[in-house]
Amino acid sequence: MFRKLLALGLLVCLLSGSAAASERPHYITQYTNGSREEKRIAITIDDWYEPELLPEFLDAANEYGCKLTLYPIGINVRPKEGPFWQRAIDEGHELGNHSNTHKNLENAGRDTILAQLNNMEKRLEEALGHPHTMNTVRYPFGAGRFNGTRGAFAKAVNDAGYSHVALWDIDSTDAKQILKKVENGSIILLHGRKKDLRTLKAILPELQSRGYEMVTISDLLRIAPSAAAQP
C-alpha cells in the first residue's frame, strides 16, 4: 500500500510540474522559415566585417527588387559608415540585432545578454544619429536556439526588447546549393563579405525568374516592420 501511495504521489508531482511548465509564458518566438504556402523568401546578411561593401549589396538587391534584412554586429557599425546604414533603411531594407561583439550567448547570463543586445542598439544609434527600432534578433552562431522559449534565457532576450528570433533554413555560400534548396518561405543566410556578394549577384536573377518575392524578415513573418524612432 505504501509503495502505491508513494508512486501515486510522485505521479501527481510530475503532472503538476508539467502543467506548471506548460502554463509559463512564451517569451520569444523562433522562426526558421516563413509560410510554405506563399512564394516569398527573405535574404538575410550577417556580421558585416566589411561594411564598405554594403552599397554594392544594396545596388545588387535593388536591381532585382529584393529587400534585404541586415544583421550587423555592433562593433562593425561605425559612424563613418552611418550613411550606408541609413541608405539601407531609406530604401526599404531592414536591420536586425546580431549582438555587439558576436559573443556566443547560449550559456550567457542575463546581464551579458542585455549588454550584448543593448550595446549593439547604442552603436547603431551613434552611427545613424538617431534611435532605430529593430524587430528581430539573430543569435551569433545560432547558439541559443535550443534553450527554449520559456526559460531564463528567453526571458533575458525578451527583457532586452525582442520577442522574435530569426533563424534560417538555408546556410550556404554556394549559389547552386542555394538555388537547389530554396522553397517557399525560405530564409537564406549570407554574410557581408566579397564571396557572399558574388553569391548574391549569382542567385538574384534566378530567384526573380522563378517568381519569388524577396522581402524583409518582418514582411515574410507578418510581424510589424521595424521603423526609425523619432530623433
MIDOSE-1310 file (N, C-alpha, C; in nm, 2 decimals, decimal comma, always signed):
residues 231
mfrk	+0,08/-0,12/+0,00/+0,00/+0,00/+0,00/+0,09/+0,13/+0,00; +0,19/+0,12/+0,09/+0,28/+0,24/+0,10/+0,34/+0,27/-0,04; +0,39/+0,16/-0,11/+0,45/+0,18/-0,24/+0,36/+0,24/-0,34; +0,23/+0,20/-0,33/+0,13/+0,25/-0,43/+0,10/+0,40/-0,40
llal	+0,10/+0,43/-0,27/+0,07/+0,57/-0,23/+0,19/+0,66/-0,28; +0,31/+0,61/-0,26/+0,43/+0,68/-0,30/+0,44/+0,70/-0,45; +0,40/+0,60/-0,52/+0,40/+0,61/-0,67/+0,30/+0,71/-0,71; +0,18/+0,71/-0,65/+0,07/+0,80/-0,68/+0,12/+0,94/-0,65
gllv	+0,19/+0,96/-0,54/+0,23/+1,10/-0,50/+0,33/+1,15/-0,60; +0,42/+1,06/-0,65/+0,52/+1,10/-0,75/+0,46/+1,14/-0,88; +0,36/+1,06/-0,92/+0,28/+1,09/-1,04/+0,21/+1,23/-1,03; +0,15/+1,25/-0,92/+0,08/+1,38/-0,90/+0,18/+1,50/-0,91
clls	+0,30/+1,48/-0,85/+0,41/+1,58/-0,86/+0,45/+1,61/-1,00; +0,47/+1,50/-1,07/+0,52/+1,51/-1,21/+0,42/+1,58/-1,30; +0,29/+1,54/-1,28/+0,18/+1,60/-1,36/+0,17/+1,75/-1,33; +0,17/+1,78/-1,20/+0,16/+1,92/-1,16/+0,27/+2,01/-1,21
gsaa	+0,40/+1,95/-1,20/+0,51/+2,02/-1,25/+0,50/+2,04/-1,40; +0,45/+1,94/-1,47/+0,44/+1,95/-1,62/+0,34/+2,06/-1,65; +0,23/+2,06/-1,58/+0,12/+2,16/-1,60/+0,17/+2,30/-1,57; +0,25/+2,31/-1,47/+0,31/+2,44/-1,44/+0,40/+2,49/-1,55
aser	+0,48/+2,40/-1,60/+0,57/+2,44/-1,71/+0,50/+2,48/-1,83; +0,39/+2,41/-1,86/+0,31/+2,44/-1,98/+0,24/+2,57/-1,97; +0,22/+2,62/-1,84/+0,15/+2,75/-1,82/+0,24/+2,87/-1,82; +0,37/+2,84/-1,82/+0,47/+2,95/-1,83/+0,46/+3,02/-1,96
phyi	+0,47/+3,15/-1,97/+0,46/+3,22/-2,10/+0,57/+3,19/-2,19; +0,54/+3,20/-2,32/+0,65/+3,20/-2,42/+0,70/+3,34/-2,43; +0,83/+3,36/-2,40/+0,89/+3,49/-2,40/+0,93/+3,53/-2,54; +0,96/+3,43/-2,62/+1,00/+3,46/-2,76/+0,94/+3,36/-2,86
tqyt	+0,94/+3,39/-2,98/+0,91/+3,30/-3,09/+1,02/+3,29/-3,18; +1,06/+3,17/-3,22/+1,17/+3,14/-3,31/+1,12/+3,10/-3,45; +1,18/+3,15/-3,55/+1,14/+3,12/-3,69/+1,26/+3,07/-3,77; +1,24/+2,96/-3,84/+1,34/+2,91/-3,93/+1,30/+2,94/-4,07
ngsr	+1,17/+2,97/-4,09/+1,12/+2,99/-4,22/+0,98/+3,06/-4,21; +0,94/+3,12/-4,32/+0,80/+3,17/-4,33/+0,70/+3,07/-4,38; +0,59/+3,12/-4,43/+0,49/+3,03/-4,48/+0,53/+2,95/-4,61; +0,51/+2,83/-4,61/+0,54/+2,74/-4,72/+0,43/+2,75/-4,83
eekr	+0,33/+2,83/-4,80/+0,22/+2,84/-4,90/+0,23/+2,96/-4,99; +0,32/+3,05/-4,96/+0,34/+3,17/-5,03/+0,48/+3,18/-5,10; +0,48/+3,23/-5,22/+0,61/+3,23/-5,29/+0,69/+3,35/-5,26; +0,73/+3,35/-5,13/+0,81/+3,46/-5,07/+0,92/+3,41/-5,00
iait	+1,04/+3,48/-5,00/+1,16/+3,44/-4,93/+1,22/+3,56/-4,87; +1,31/+3,54/-4,78/+1,39/+3,65/-4,72/+1,54/+3,62/-4,73; +1,62/+3,71/-4,78/+1,76/+3,70/-4,78/+1,82/+3,79/-4,67; +1,89/+3,72/-4,58/+1,95/+3,79/-4,46/+2,10/+3,79/-4,47
iddw	+2,16/+3,89/-4,42/+2,31/+3,91/-4,44/+2,37/+3,95/-4,30; +2,46/+3,86/-4,25/+2,51/+3,88/-4,11/+2,65/+3,94/-4,10; +2,68/+3,99/-3,98/+2,81/+4,02/-3,93/+2,86/+4,15/-3,98; +2,89/+4,16/-4,11/+2,94/+4,29/-4,18/+3,08/+4,33/-4,13
yepe	+3,18/+4,24/-4,14/+3,31/+4,28/-4,11/+3,37/+4,36/-4,22; +3,30/+4,37/-4,33/+3,34/+4,45/-4,45/+3,23/+4,55/-4,48; +3,19/+4,64/-4,39/+3,08/+4,73/-4,41/+3,09/+4,81/-4,53; +3,21/+4,84/-4,58/+3,23/+4,92/-4,70/+3,16/+4,85/-4,83
llpe	+3,13/+4,73/-4,82/+3,07/+4,65/-4,93/+2,92/+4,68/-4,93; +2,86/+4,74/-4,83/+2,72/+4,75/-4,82/+2,65/+4,82/-4,94; +2,71/+4,93/-4,99/+2,65/+4,99/-5,11/+2,64/+4,89/-5,23; +2,74/+4,80/-5,25/+2,73/+4,71/-5,36/+2,62/+4,61/-5,33
flda	+2,60/+4,56/-5,21/+2,49/+4,47/-5,18/+2,36/+4,54/-5,21; +2,35/+4,66/-5,17/+2,22/+4,73/-5,19/+2,19/+4,75/-5,34; +2,30/+4,79/-5,41/+2,28/+4,81/-5,56/+2,23/+4,68/-5,62; +2,29/+4,57/-5,59/+2,25/+4,44/-5,64/+2,11/+4,40/-5,61
aney	+2,08/+4,42/-5,48/+1,94/+4,39/-5,43/+1,84/+4,48/-5,50; +1,86/+4,60/-5,51/+1,77/+4,70/-5,57/+1,74/+4,67/-5,72; +1,85/+4,62/-5,79/+1,83/+4,59/-5,93/+1,72/+4,48/-5,95; +1,71/+4,39/-5,85/+1,61/+4,28/-5,87/+1,49/+4,29/-5,78
gckl	+1,47/+4,41/-5,72/+1,35/+4,43/-5,64/+1,36/+4,35/-5,51; +1,48/+4,32/-5,46/+1,50/+4,24/-5,34/+1,51/+4,33/-5,22; +1,44/+4,30/-5,11/+1,46/+4,38/-4,99/+1,54/+4,29/-4,89; +1,65/+4,33/-4,85/+1,74/+4,26/-4,76/+1,71/+4,28/-4,62
tlyp	+1,75/+4,18/-4,53/+1,75/+4,21/-4,39/+1,89/+4,19/-4,34; +1,95/+4,29/-4,28/+2,09/+4,30/-4,24/+2,10/+4,28/-4,09; +2,19/+4,19/-4,06/+2,22/+4,17/-3,91/+2,37/+4,20/-3,88; +2,40/+4,33/-3,87/+2,54/+4,36/-3,83/+2,56/+4,34/-3,68
igin	+2,69/+4,31/-3,65/+2,72/+4,32/-3,51/+2,76/+4,46/-3,47; +2,74/+4,50/-3,35/+2,76/+4,64/-3,31/+2,90/+4,70/-3,34; +3,00/+4,62/-3,32/+3,14/+4,67/-3,34/+3,17/+4,70/-3,49; +3,08/+4,65/-3,58/+3,10/+4,68/-3,72/+3,01/+4,79/-3,77
vrpk	+2,94/+4,85/-3,68/+2,85/+4,96/-3,72/+2,92/+5,09/-3,67; +2,99/+5,16/-3,76/+3,07/+5,27/-3,72/+3,01/+5,40/-3,78; +3,03/+5,51/-3,71/+2,98/+5,64/-3,76/+3,02/+5,67/-3,90; +3,14/+5,64/-3,94/+3,18/+5,67/-4,08/+3,10/+5,60/-4,19
egpf	+3,04/+5,48/-4,15/+2,95/+5,42/-4,25/+2,81/+5,44/-4,22; +2,78/+5,53/-4,13/+2,64/+5,56/-4,09/+2,55/+5,59/-4,22; +2,60/+5,67/-4,31/+2,52/+5,69/-4,43/+2,48/+5,56/-4,51; +2,57/+5,46/-4,51/+2,53/+5,33/-4,57/+2,41/+5,27/-4,51
wqra	+2,41/+5,26/-4,37/+2,30/+5,20/-4,30/+2,18/+5,28/-4,31; +2,19/+5,41/-4,31/+2,07/+5,50/-4,33/+2,01/+5,48/-4,47; +2,10/+5,46/-4,57/+2,05/+5,44/-4,71/+1,97/+5,31/-4,71; +2,03/+5,20/-4,64/+1,95/+5,07/-4,64/+1,81/+5,09/-4,59
ideg	+1,80/+5,17/-4,48/+1,67/+5,19/-4,42/+1,58/+5,27/-4,51; +1,64/+5,37/-4,57/+1,56/+5,46/-4,66/+1,51/+5,39/-4,78; +1,58/+5,28/-4,82/+1,54/+5,21/-4,94/+1,45/+5,09/-4,91; +1,41/+5,08/-4,79/+1,32/+4,97/-4,75/+1,37/+4,84/-4,71
helg	+1,51/+4,84/-4,68/+1,57/+4,72/-4,63/+1,55/+4,72/-4,48; +1,59/+4,61/-4,41/+1,56/+4,60/-4,27/+1,69/+4,57/-4,19; +1,70/+4,62/-4,07/+1,81/+4,59/-3,98/+1,76/+4,51/-3,86; +1,84/+4,41/-3,82/+1,81/+4,34/-3,70/+1,93/+4,33/-3,61
nhsn	+1,91/+4,29/-3,49/+2,02/+4,28/-3,39/+2,09/+4,15/-3,38; +2,22/+4,15/-3,40/+2,30/+4,03/-3,41/+2,41/+4,03/-3,30; +2,38/+4,11/-3,19/+2,47/+4,13/-3,07/+2,58/+4,23/-3,10; +2,65/+4,27/-3,00/+2,75/+4,37/-3,01/+2,89/+4,32/-3,06
thkn	+2,93/+4,20/-3,01/+3,06/+4,15/-3,05/+3,06/+4,01/-3,10; +2,94/+3,96/-3,14/+2,93/+3,82/-3,19/+2,97/+3,72/-3,08; +2,94/+3,75/-2,96/+2,96/+3,66/-2,85/+2,86/+3,54/-2,85; +2,90/+3,42/-2,83/+2,81/+3,31/-2,81/+2,73/+3,33/-2,68
lena	+2,60/+3,34/-2,70/+2,51/+3,37/-2,58/+2,45/+3,25/-2,52; +2,47/+3,14/-2,57/+2,40/+3,02/-2,53/+2,40/+3,00/-2,38; +2,52/+3,01/-2,32/+2,54/+2,99/-2,18/+2,56/+3,12/-2,10; +2,52/+3,23/-2,16/+2,55/+3,36/-2,10/+2,44/+3,39/-2,00
grdt	+2,47/+3,48/-1,90/+2,38/+3,52/-1,80/+2,29/+3,64/-1,86; +2,19/+3,67/-1,78/+2,10/+3,78/-1,82/+2,17/+3,91/-1,85; +2,27/+3,95/-1,76/+2,33/+4,08/-1,77/+2,42/+4,08/-1,90; +2,48/+3,97/-1,94/+2,56/+3,97/-2,06/+2,47/+3,98/-2,18
ilaq	+2,36/+3,91/-2,18/+2,26/+3,91/-2,29/+2,21/+4,05/-2,31; +2,17/+4,12/-2,20/+2,12/+4,25/-2,21/+2,23/+4,35/-2,27; +2,35/+4,33/-2,22/+2,46/+4,42/-2,26/+2,49/+4,40/-2,41; +2,49/+4,28/-2,45/+2,52/+4,25/-2,59/+2,42/+4,31/-2,69
lnnm	+2,29/+4,30/-2,66/+2,19/+4,35/-2,74/+2,17/+4,50/-2,73; +2,18/+4,55/-2,61/+2,16/+4,69/-2,59/+2,28/+4,77/-2,64; +2,40/+4,72/-2,63/+2,51/+4,79/-2,68/+2,51/+4,80/-2,83; +2,46/+4,69/-2,90/+2,45/+4,70/-3,04/+2,36/+4,81/-3,08
ekrl	+2,24/+4,82/-3,01/+2,15/+4,93/-3,04/+2,21/+5,07/-3,02; +2,30/+5,08/-2,92/+2,36/+5,21/-2,90/+2,46/+5,25/-3,01; +2,53/+5,15/-3,06/+2,63/+5,17/-3,17/+2,55/+5,21/-3,29; +2,44/+5,14/-3,32/+2,36/+5,18/-3,44/+2,31/+5,32/-3,43
eeal	+2,26/+5,36/-3,31/+2,21/+5,49/-3,29/+2,32/+5,60/-3,31; +2,44/+5,57/-3,26/+2,55/+5,66/-3,28/+2,59/+5,67/-3,43; +2,58/+5,56/-3,50/+2,61/+5,57/-3,65/+2,51/+5,64/-3,73; +2,38/+5,62/-3,69/+2,27/+5,69/-3,77/+2,25/+5,83/-3,72
ghph	+2,28/+5,86/-3,60/+2,25/+5,99/-3,54/+2,11/+6,00/-3,48; +2,04/+5,89/-3,47/+1,91/+5,88/-3,41/+1,88/+5,74/-3,38; +1,78/+5,72/-3,28/+1,74/+5,58/-3,25/+1,68/+5,51/-3,37; +1,69/+5,38/-3,37/+1,62/+5,30/-3,47/+1,57/+5,17/-3,40
tmnt	+1,44/+5,14/-3,42/+1,38/+5,02/-3,37/+1,40/+4,90/-3,45; +1,45/+4,79/-3,39/+1,47/+4,67/-3,47/+1,37/+4,56/-3,41; +1,31/+4,49/-3,50/+1,21/+4,39/-3,46/+1,26/+4,25/-3,42; +1,37/+4,21/-3,48/+1,42/+4,08/-3,47/+1,56/+4,07/-3,42
vryp	+1,59/+3,96/-3,35/+1,73/+3,93/-3,31/+1,77/+3,80/-3,37; +1,90/+3,79/-3,40/+1,96/+3,67/-3,45/+2,07/+3,63/-3,36; +2,07/+3,52/-3,30/+2,18/+3,48/-3,21/+2,31/+3,45/-3,29; +2,42/+3,50/-3,24/+2,55/+3,47/-3,31/+2,57/+3,31/-3,31
fgag	+2,61/+3,26/-3,42/+2,62/+3,12/-3,45/+2,49/+3,04/-3,44; +2,38/+3,11/-3,42/+2,26/+3,04/-3,40/+2,25/+2,98/-3,26; +2,36/+3,01/-3,18/+2,37/+2,94/-3,04/+2,26/+3,00/-2,95; +2,18/+2,92/-2,89/+2,07/+2,96/-2,80/+1,94/+2,91/-2,86
rfng	+1,94/+2,86/-2,98/+1,81/+2,82/-3,04/+1,75/+2,70/-2,97; +1,84/+2,62/-2,90/+1,79/+2,51/-2,82/+1,76/+2,54/-2,68; +1,77/+2,66/-2,64/+1,74/+2,70/-2,50/+1,60/+2,71/-2,47; +1,51/+2,70/-2,57/+1,37/+2,71/-2,55/+1,32/+2,85/-2,55
trga	+1,19/+2,86/-2,53/+1,12/+2,99/-2,55/+1,06/+3,04/-2,42; +1,07/+2,96/-2,31/+1,00/+2,99/-2,18/+1,10/+3,02/-2,07; +1,22/+2,98/-2,07/+1,31/+2,98/-1,96/+1,38/+3,12/-1,94; +1,49/+3,12/-1,86/+1,56/+3,24/-1,82/+1,63/+3,30/-1,94
faka	+1,68/+3,22/-2,03/+1,75/+3,27/-2,15/+1,65/+3,35/-2,24; +1,54/+3,29/-2,26/+1,43/+3,35/-2,35/+1,38/+3,48/-2,28; +1,37/+3,48/-2,15/+1,32/+3,59/-2,08/+1,42/+3,71/-2,09; +1,55/+3,68/-2,08/+1,65/+3,78/-2,09/+1,65/+3,85/-2,23
vnda	+1,63/+3,76/-2,33/+1,62/+3,82/-2,47/+1,49/+3,91/-2,48; +1,38/+3,86/-2,42/+1,26/+3,94/-2,42/+1,28/+4,07/-2,34; +1,35/+4,06/-2,23/+1,38/+4,18/-2,14/+1,46/+4,29/-2,22; +1,54/+4,24/-2,31/+1,62/+4,33/-2,40/+1,54/+4,40/-2,50
gysh	+1,41/+4,35/-2,52/+1,32/+4,42/-2,61/+1,29/+4,34/-2,74; +1,32/+4,21/-2,73/+1,30/+4,12/-2,85/+1,21/+4,00/-2,82; +1,11/+3,98/-2,90/+1,03/+3,86/-2,89/+1,03/+3,78/-3,01; +1,10/+3,82/-3,12/+1,10/+3,75/-3,24/+1,25/+3,72/-3,27
valw	+1,28/+3,59/-3,29/+1,41/+3,54/-3,32/+1,42/+3,48/-3,46; +1,50/+3,54/-3,54/+1,51/+3,49/-3,68/+1,62/+3,40/-3,70; +1,59/+3,27/-3,74/+1,70/+3,18/-3,77/+1,70/+3,16/-3,92; +1,72/+3,04/-3,97/+1,72/+3,03/-4,12/+1,71/+2,88/-4,15
dids	+1,68/+2,85/-4,28/+1,67/+2,72/-4,33/+1,77/+2,69/-4,44; +1,84/+2,79/-4,49/+1,95/+2,78/-4,59/+2,07/+2,85/-4,55; +2,18/+2,78/-4,53/+2,31/+2,85/-4,49/+2,41/+2,79/-4,58; +2,44/+2,87/-4,69/+2,54/+2,82/-4,79/+2,59/+2,95/-4,86
tdak	+2,72/+2,94/-4,91/+2,77/+3,04/-4,99/+2,78/+2,99/-5,14; +2,73/+2,87/-5,16/+2,73/+2,81/-5,29/+2,60/+2,84/-5,36; +2,60/+2,92/-5,47/+2,48/+2,96/-5,54/+2,40/+2,84/-5,59; +2,47/+2,74/-5,64/+2,39/+2,62/-5,69/+2,32/+2,55/-5,57
qilk	+2,38/+2,54/-5,46/+2,32/+2,48/-5,34/+2,20/+2,56/-5,30; +2,21/+2,69/-5,29/+2,10/+2,78/-5,25/+1,98/+2,76/-5,34; +2,01/+2,76/-5,47/+1,90/+2,75/-5,57/+1,84/+2,61/-5,57; +1,92/+2,51/-5,53/+1,86/+2,38/-5,52/+1,77/+2,36/-5,40
kven	+1,80/+2,43/-5,29/+1,73/+2,41/-5,16/+1,62/+2,51/-5,14; +1,62/+2,62/-5,21/+1,52/+2,73/-5,18/+1,38/+2,68/-5,21; +1,29/+2,72/-5,13/+1,15/+2,69/-5,15/+1,07/+2,80/-5,08; +0,94/+2,80/-5,10/+0,85/+2,90/-5,04/+0,88/+2,92/-4,89
gsii	+0,90/+3,04/-4,85/+0,92/+3,07/-4,71/+1,06/+3,06/-4,66; +1,16/+3,03/-4,75/+1,29/+3,01/-4,71/+1,35/+3,14/-4,65; +1,44/+3,12/-4,55/+1,52/+3,23/-4,50/+1,67/+3,19/-4,54; +1,73/+3,27/-4,62/+1,86/+3,25/-4,67/+1,96/+3,33/-4,59
llhg	+2,07/+3,26/-4,54/+2,17/+3,32/-4,46/+2,30/+3,34/-4,54; +2,34/+3,47/-4,56/+2,47/+3,51/-4,62/+2,54/+3,60/-4,52; +2,66/+3,64/-4,56/+2,74/+3,73/-4,47/+2,79/+3,85/-4,55; +2,82/+3,96/-4,49/+2,86/+4,08/-4,55/+3,01/+4,08/-4,59
rkkd	+3,04/+4,00/-4,69/+3,18/+3,99/-4,74/+3,18/+3,96/-4,89; +3,30/+3,97/-4,95/+3,30/+3,97/-5,10/+3,25/+3,84/-5,16; +3,29/+3,73/-5,10/+3,24/+3,60/-5,15/+3,09/+3,59/-5,16; +3,03/+3,64/-5,05/+2,88/+3,63/-5,05/+2,82/+3,74/-5,14
lrtl	+2,89/+3,85/-5,16/+2,83/+3,94/-5,26/+2,83/+3,88/-5,40; +2,93/+3,80/-5,43/+2,93/+3,73/-5,56/+2,81/+3,63/-5,56; +2,79/+3,56/-5,45/+2,68/+3,46/-5,44/+2,55/+3,54/-5,46; +2,53/+3,65/-5,39/+2,40/+3,72/-5,40/+2,38/+3,76/-5,55
kail	+2,48/+3,81/-5,61/+2,46/+3,86/-5,75/+2,43/+3,74/-5,84; +2,48/+3,62/-5,81/+2,45/+3,50/-5,89/+2,31/+3,45/-5,87; +2,25/+3,46/-5,75/+2,12/+3,40/-5,72/+2,01/+3,49/-5,75; +2,03/+3,62/-5,74/+1,92/+3,71/-5,76/+1,84/+3,70/-5,89
pelq	+1,91/+3,70/-6,01/+1,83/+3,69/-6,13/+1,75/+3,56/-6,14; +1,81/+3,45/-6,09/+1,73/+3,32/-6,10/+1,62/+3,32/-6,00; +1,63/+3,37/-5,88/+1,52/+3,38/-5,79/+1,41/+3,46/-5,85; +1,45/+3,57/-5,91/+1,35/+3,66/-5,97/+1,27/+3,59/-6,08
srgy	+1,35/+3,51/-6,17/+1,29/+3,44/-6,28/+1,19/+3,33/-6,23; +1,22/+3,28/-6,11/+1,13/+3,17/-6,06/+1,01/+3,23/-6,00; +1,00/+3,36/-5,99/+0,88/+3,43/-5,94/+0,88/+3,45/-5,79; +0,99/+3,44/-5,72/+1,00/+3,46/-5,58/+0,99/+3,61/-5,55
emvt	+0,91/+3,65/-5,45/+0,91/+3,78/-5,40/+1,01/+3,78/-5,28; +1,11/+3,87/-5,29/+1,22/+3,87/-5,20/+1,20/+3,99/-5,10; +1,16/+3,95/-4,98/+1,11/+4,05/-4,88/+1,19/+4,05/-4,75; +1,16/+4,15/-4,67/+1,23/+4,15/-4,54/+1,18/+4,04/-4,45
isdl	+1,26/+4,02/-4,34/+1,21/+3,92/-4,24/+1,08/+3,96/-4,18; +1,06/+4,09/-4,15/+0,93/+4,13/-4,09/+0,82/+4,10/-4,18; +0,84/+4,13/-4,31/+0,74/+4,11/-4,41/+0,71/+3,96/-4,43; +0,81/+3,88/-4,44/+0,80/+3,74/-4,45/+0,72/+3,67/-4,34
lria	+0,75/+3,72/-4,22/+0,69/+3,66/-4,10/+0,56/+3,73/-4,05; +0,52/+3,83/-4,13/+0,40/+3,90/-4,10/+0,40/+3,96/-3,96; +0,52/+4,02/-3,92/+0,52/+4,10/-3,80/+0,54/+4,25/-3,83; +0,50/+4,33/-3,74/+0,51/+4,48/-3,77/+0,65/+4,51/-3,81
psaa	+0,67/+4,58/-3,92/+0,81/+4,62/-3,97/+0,88/+4,71/-3,87; +1,01/+4,70/-3,87/+1,09/+4,79/-3,79/+1,08/+4,93/-3,85; +1,10/+5,03/-3,77/+1,09/+5,17/-3,82/+1,18/+5,26/-3,74; +1,22/+5,37/-3,80/+1,31/+5,46/-3,73/+1,23/+5,53/-3,62
aqp	+1,28/+5,54/-3,50/+1,22/+5,62/-3,40/+1,24/+5,77/-3,43; +1,16/+5,85/-3,37/+1,18/+5,99/-3,39/+1,30/+6,04/-3,31; +1,39/+6,12/-3,38/+1,51/+6,17/-3,31/+1,47/+6,26/-3,19
